Amino acid sequence: YLGGAGAGNFGLNGSGRAVWKKSGGGTRQKFFIHNTPLATDYQAVFTIIGAKAQNTPTFGDDALTYLIARSDSSGSQFVYAAIGPDNIRIGRYASTWNEWDSVGITVNIGDQFVLIAGTSGSLDEFIIKQNGIARMTKTGSASTGLYYVGVGAKATPRSLFTDQTAPAELDMWSAADRQPTTA
């Protein structure tokens, strides 16, 4: 999935980190759906923020790093956790963006984030944890039987459309099936 009129891309920096490679100053989103599906609706998608956290915008929207669960193979619908410089958001994308909730947090280099899809209480319960602490629990309507997962990034204009904000560098990303549990 690719969105926005701007340029730029999410890629490797040569040292194993996933980084945003800026280009111009427009808004750009890029999502990568892993080509091997998980086996269940109970999913955990995990990342570690690398040596650089997200840029704070001079104006406009935040740069975001996305964890994606319950996706179809093409990335045309999924549940997301969006990590900004001072907030996390949760919602669902299916042709349009439906943000369910957001909460303010502090994001630091080395922070670990996990998006948990499905709990013992409900397949439609989602939890975002930061460093093992549940920061948000939300029940939202999401498709089941979608076993793909992924990662994404969004860059936004930073300074008079000549520079972009950069999403966080990622030291690692992983995903796994899991047993249904609570926070």
N, C-alpha and C positions, 0 to 999 in steps of 0.2 A: 504494500500500500504506500502510496506517495501522495502528499497533498500540499497545497500552497503554491503560490506563484513564484516564490523565491527559489534560490538555489542552495547548495550545501548538501552534505551527506554524512551519514553515520558510518564510521569505518574504523580500522585498526590503526594505531599510531606507531607500529614497529616495535613496541615494547610489550605487546600483548593486551593493552587497554583498548576498549572501544571508546572512541572520541568523536565529537562532532567536528567535521571539517568545514569551516565557514566559507561562504561564498556570497558576496553581496550583502544586502541588508533587508531582504524580504522574508516573509514568514515561510517556513518550510517544515513539513513533517515527513518522517520516514519510519516505517514499521517493518520489522523482519519477523516473519512467522517461521518457526522451526519446522523443517520438513518431515520430522518424525512425530506422529501424534502420541500423546499419553494414552492410557488405557481406561481412565475413569473420569467422572465429573468432579472428583475430589482432587484438587490440584494445588500445588504450591509453586510459585514462581519467585525467584530470589535474585538479588543483586547486592553488590558492595560498591558504594560510591568511591571512586578513585581519587587521584591526587588533586583533582580540581572539581569543586562543586559547581552548580549552575551559576551563570552570571545573573545578576539582578538587572532588570531592564531600566534604562533611563526613562522610558515611557512605554506604555503598552503592556502586553501580556508577558508572563513569565516564560522562560525556557523550561521545558518539561522533559523528564525522563519517564518512559512508560514501561510498566510491567503488564503483560498481556496474558490473560487466561481465557478459557472457554471460547476459543477462536475457531472459525472454519479454516480450511486449508488456504483459502485465498486472502484471508484477513479482511473480508467484507463485513464481518460482525465479530465482536469480542467484548469481554469485560476488561476494564483497565484500571490500574492504579497509576496516577500521574504524580510524580515527585517534582515539586517546584523548589525554589530557593528558600521559601519560608512556609510552605504548605504542602499538603497532600490532597488529592482529589480522587474520587472513585466514581465510576459510571460505566455506561455501555455505549458502544458504537455499533450502529446497524443502519447505514446510509446517512444517519444524522447523529450528532453527539448528544447524549443524554447524561449530563452530570448529575449523579445522585446526591453527592454531598462533598464537602471539603472541610478541612480543619487546619488551623495554623500550627506549625511546628518549627523547630530549628533543625536544619540539615547541615551536617558536618562531614568533612572528609573521613572516610572509613566507616560511615554508617552502613548498617545492613538493613535492607528492606525486604519484606516478603509479602506477597499477595496470596492469601489463602482463599480458595474457591470451594464452597461447600463445607458445612459443619454437621455435627451430629444432630443439631436442631433443625437444619434446613439446607437443601441443596442451593437455595437462593440466598444464603447468608455468606457474606464476604468480609474478610478481616485484613487490614493492613497493619503489619507490625514493623516497628523501627527498633533495631537492636533488641529484639525479643519482647518488646512491650507493645501491646495492642493499642494503636493510636486511633483506629476507626473500625467500627463494626457496622455493617450496613446490610439490610435485606433489600434486594432489588430483583426485579424480574429479568432472568437471563436464560437463554436457551441451554438445554442440556444435550448431551450427545455430541458436543463440539470439543474435541480432545486436543486441539493444537494450542500452542503457547508461543509467546514471543517477547520481543523487546522493541522499544521505539524511542524516538526523540523528536522534539519540536524546538526549532529556533525561531525567534521573533526579531523584528527590527529593534535595534538598540540605540542608534544615534543617527537621526535624519536619513534613515534608509541606506547608510553607507557601511554599517556594521551590524552583525547579528549577535544576539545573546547566544550562548552556547550551553546546551544541556550538560549535565555532569558527565565526567569521565567514569567509566565502569571498570572496576578491577576484575569482576567476574559476573557471570549470569548463569543460572541453572534453573531447572524445573523438574518436578517429580510428581508422580501419583502419591497419594497419602491416605491414611485412614481418616475418616471423619472424626474431628474432635472439636472442642470449643476453644476459645481464645486462651 
